[in-house]
Amino acid sequence: MSVAQHMRCTHCGADVEVASALSLVVTCGHCNTLLLRTDVEPEDLGRVALPVQLATRFQRGTEGTYNGVPFTVRGRLQLDHGAGPWNEWAAERADGEWLWIAEAQGELYVFGEAPLTGEAADAARGAAARFPRDLEALHESDLRAGAQLRLGTQTWLVCEVGRGTVLTCDGELPVRPPVGTQTRYVDLGRGERSVATLDLTRAEPELLTGKRVTVDELGLDPATQPEAAATRIEAIRVRCPECDGELVIHDPAHALRVACEHCHAILAPEDGRGAAGAETPPPRRRKGGGVQGLMAGAPKAGPAAGAPKGSAAAGQRLFALLEAQAKVQPRSPIALGTQGTLRGESVTVIGAMQRRVRAGGTWYPWRELLLRRDDGGYWWLVESAGHWALARPIAPAAIEATAAEARLGQVTFRHFTGGKAEVHWVLGEFYWRVGSGDMSTVADYVDPKRARGVSVERTPTELACTSLEHLAGSEVSAAFDLNGALPEPVGVGMLQPNPSRPREAWNVALATLCALIMLRVVFGAMHANEVVYDQDLGPAPATTDAETIDLTEPFELRQARANVRIELTSPGIAQGWLGLTGALVDERTGVVTTFATEAQRYSGVSGGESWSEGRGKGTTLVGSVPSGLYRMRLAVQGYDSGLGRNYHVRVTSQVPRTLWAFLMSLPVALFALVATIRWARFEALRWRDSDHPWGESE
Amino acid sequence: MKPKLDPWRIALFIVAFACLAGYAYIEARGVAFGGRVAPERVTAEQLRSSRSGSSTFIYWAHGSRGK
């Protein structure tokens, strides 16, 4: 690493340490004067504002390793695209190159400058030429959010189009920052992690490309990071200019709109950044941590930087009345300022809004609570008819969405609802210029099996996507220690897990049947299935009022408590029946077990068709017969056209029950069938409120 | 992902286990739904003398059938 140099501030004369030999400008830590390094005395570029205190993982001197190359953070820019300020840190790599690390709403992005040549440069110039003077006209432009932009061989998704401001800077930078200058940018995305910013501020477009990274990928040295306490921003208390009620602003650096909890008036900060009528249209919510980079447009020479607007310290910001919400009664399902731990993250409810879509003359409202994480990022809690979902921002380019479905990675989500969503009311603070009546196009896609979904929202200037995850009311209640004081869910939620899982039930039913078959095989091998008596007897009586009695020879049943099958067959029977009333008599104990069966056979011709009934055979199974020496008493009655037929009796011990192996699988199959019916009813209720209700042709 | 043992899944596995246990019981204990043990024991003489129309326990056990 470089050996520190020193120079004297031309404004205040203080000693200024310069750690990098490659930095172009450095900020005096005493008087905030921006100094341009030259061969002789540094040139005074004017004073810049103190950066707004933001939650951050970096400071000057923070060291890390990215892609195997060590780097040291030298300085930062603080920028604002209308959604509150954020930091872009300039890091000098060990090989002399510079990285830009952007921190936006809890996400981290690493950028490097990418040369624009050939077709890519032509395409970038074309984009600059199409950049509208009025961003409201973007919906007619092919540069609008959601459009594809081809730069050379690469096709990018336009995620955001807008104007921004470089607010201030500190430390050492490799470029001369255009502090206070309004910039024009197009944020681009490709896939889940690739991002780029096309800066159209200057005559010649410039491109920064990079990717979203995790903290771990930066290999930060904790010893060089700021103290943990410095990453937490203190709340401030202000008075509502409309009702004089006290308001607690939890995220003062980013609060561009505050809706008073007492009188519901919507307020804007008086420092100008959130004022009504600002040139940049209201950015939408759930910003996916878009690129936001501006350094490609930072002129390497130019006029001295002045103090930017909106640089007042966060704690001193005041708010002015912007809009009254007289006709609505905002009520947050969870009180603003409530802190909790959700999915392992410490969060604070700082804002609430009700949004709604109109379909078939009916408004369908839902509420969204803005959660601020301790690391500076934002989540959303979405509540609809008592059903909850956690919404987290994802890269828009990671989603391939059509009218019917959306793909995120390997998961496909089905379209559920879509339409023009209107902000009905707001309460609390927001990091963008929200107002009642704001509109955006929303499309929600679901994967009910995983209880997850994705939401794609777009305005002409911005495309924002969120992942949605079902939350049980009990989990929300526990996260914020609400003791169950939440609205009761009504109907079936969009992401609510279906309690019935027919596929799993059918799999278990099939597995049970297989196990039963295996058991049948095992018992088939264990059971003797032994014929213990097999005799021809008869003849049977020729008239129904007669009966013959036979006493058989003794036979032995060796297996205790085994079943016994008695089969009666009369092959000669043609037009009649044979009834057998029998008794198994244990010769040693005198215990009698009685049974009965009959054989019959009839046949004839009716209407030219021959028919027959019965097979001349009857079977009965006697259960749990004790072992012993047995004799049978057989009382036979019968009738067969006046003829007495011979008959045959066979007794088999320990008969395997194949039929019962199948019958015993029926309860599980019935369970699966009921699960299937319940699943279908649940899904029909879920999709009833969608754009694709079951049973309706599309 | 580790499957959760929720009540629905517990019920499913109880039913499946009951089916397997039920079948094993039927096979092991020789359960069948035919046959009936008469209320009295019979001697060899009674057995031999039992005839149609008599009121021996064998006919009693079968009710009116065979009379």
HADDOCK unambig.tbl for C-alpha pairs under 7 A between the chains (distance, minus, plus):
assign (segid A and resid 505 and name CA) (segid B and resid 12 and name CA) 6.94 0.50 0.50
assign (segid A and resid 512 and name CA) (segid B and resid 16 and name CA) 6.14 0.50 0.50
assign (segid A and resid 516 and name CA) (segid B and resid 20 and name CA) 6.29 0.50 0.50
assign (segid A and resid 523 and name CA) (segid B and resid 27 and name CA) 6.90 0.50 0.50
assign (segid A and resid 547 and name CA) (segid B and resid 52 and name CA) 6.75 0.50 0.50
assign (segid A and resid 561 and name CA) (segid B and resid 29 and name CA) 6.00 0.50 0.50
assign (segid A and resid 561 and name CA) (segid B and resid 30 and name CA) 5.89 0.50 0.50
assign (segid A and resid 562 and name CA) (segid B and resid 29 and name CA) 6.35 0.50 0.50
assign (segid A and resid 562 and name CA) (segid B and resid 30 and name CA) 4.29 0.50 0.50
assign (segid A and resid 563 and name CA) (segid B and resid 30 and name CA) 4.45 0.50 0.50
assign (segid A and resid 563 and name CA) (segid B and resid 31 and name CA) 6.41 0.50 0.50
assign (segid A and resid 563 and name CA) (segid B and resid 32 and name CA) 6.50 0.50 0.50
assign (segid A and resid 581 and name CA) (segid B and resid 66 and name CA) 6.86 0.50 0.50
assign (segid A and resid 590 and name CA) (segid B and resid 41 and name CA) 4.83 0.50 0.50
assign (segid A and resid 590 and name CA) (segid B and resid 42 and name CA) 4.82 0.50 0.50
assign (segid A and resid 590 and name CA) (segid B and resid 43 and name CA) 5.84 0.50 0.50
assign (segid A and resid 591 and name CA) (segid B and resid 41 and name CA) 4.89 0.50 0.50
assign (segid A and resid 591 and name CA) (segid B and resid 42 and name CA) 6.61 0.50 0.50
assign (segid A and resid 592 and name CA) (segid B and resid 37 and name CA) 5.70 0.50 0.50
assign (segid A and resid 592 and name CA) (segid B and resid 38 and name CA) 5.49 0.50 0.50
assign (segid A and resid 592 and name CA) (segid B and resid 41 and name CA) 6.36 0.50 0.50
assign (segid A and resid 592 and name CA) (segid B and resid 42 and name CA) 6.99 0.50 0.50
assign (segid A and resid 593 and name CA) (segid B and resid 35 and name CA) 6.12 0.50 0.50
assign (segid A and resid 593 and name CA) (segid B and resid 36 and name CA) 5.29 0.50 0.50
assign (segid A and resid 593 and name CA) (segid B and resid 37 and name CA) 4.22 0.50 0.50
assign (segid A and resid 593 and name CA) (segid B and resid 38 and name CA) 5.97 0.50 0.50
assign (segid A and resid 594 and name CA) (segid B and resid 35 and name CA) 5.39 0.50 0.50
assign (segid A and resid 594 and name CA) (segid B and resid 36 and name CA) 5.21 0.50 0.50
assign (segid A and resid 594 and name CA) (segid B and resid 37 and name CA) 6.19 0.50 0.50
assign (segid A and resid 594 and name CA) (segid B and resid 38 and name CA) 6.82 0.50 0.50
assign (segid A and resid 595 and name CA) (segid B and resid 34 and name CA) 6.81 0.50 0.50
assign (segid A and resid 595 and name CA) (segid B and resid 35 and name CA) 4.66 0.50 0.50
assign (segid A and resid 595 and name CA) (segid B and resid 36 and name CA) 6.59 0.50 0.50
assign (segid A and resid 620 and name CA) (segid B and resid 34 and name CA) 6.34 0.50 0.50
assign (segid A and resid 621 and name CA) (segid B and resid 32 and name CA) 6.04 0.50 0.50
assign (segid A and resid 621 and name CA) (segid B and resid 34 and name CA) 5.27 0.50 0.50
assign (segid A and resid 622 and name CA) (segid B and resid 32 and name CA) 5.63 0.50 0.50
assign (segid A and resid 622 and name CA) (segid B and resid 33 and name CA) 6.66 0.50 0.50
assign (segid A and resid 622 and name CA) (segid B and resid 34 and name CA) 4.60 0.50 0.50
assign (segid A and resid 622 and name CA) (segid B and resid 35 and name CA) 4.62 0.50 0.50
assign (segid A and resid 623 and name CA) (segid B and resid 30 and name CA) 5.54 0.50 0.50
assign (segid A and resid 623 and name CA) (segid B and resid 31 and name CA) 4.72 0.50 0.50
assign (segid A and resid 623 and name CA) (segid B and resid 32 and name CA) 4.00 0.50 0.50
assign (segid A and resid 623 and name CA) (segid B and resid 33 and name CA) 6.30 0.50 0.50
assign (segid A and resid 623 and name CA) (segid B and resid 34 and name CA) 6.35 0.50 0.50
assign (segid A and resid 623 and name CA) (segid B and resid 35 and name CA) 6.65 0.50 0.50
assign (segid A and resid 624 and name CA) (segid B and resid 29 and name CA) 6.29 0.50 0.50
assign (segid A and resid 624 and name CA) (segid B and resid 30 and name CA) 4.88 0.50 0.50
assign (segid A and resid 624 and name CA) (segid B and resid 31 and name CA) 5.63 0.50 0.50
assign (segid A and resid 656 and name CA) (segid B and resid 27 and name CA) 6.82 0.50 0.50
assign (segid A and resid 657 and name CA) (segid B and resid 27 and name CA) 6.91 0.50 0.50
assign (segid A and resid 660 and name CA) (segid B and resid 23 and name CA) 6.80 0.50 0.50
assign (segid A and resid 661 and name CA) (segid B and resid 23 and name CA) 6.38 0.50 0.50
assign (segid A and resid 664 and name CA) (segid B and resid 19 and name CA) 5.20 0.50 0.50
assign (segid A and resid 664 and name CA) (segid B and resid 23 and name CA) 6.34 0.50 0.50
assign (segid A and resid 665 and name CA) (segid B and resid 19 and name CA) 6.34 0.50 0.50
assign (segid A and resid 667 and name CA) (segid B and resid 15 and name CA) 6.93 0.50 0.50
assign (segid A and resid 668 and name CA) (segid B and resid 15 and name CA) 6.10 0.50 0.50
assign (segid A and resid 668 and name CA) (segid B and resid 16 and name CA) 5.74 0.50 0.50
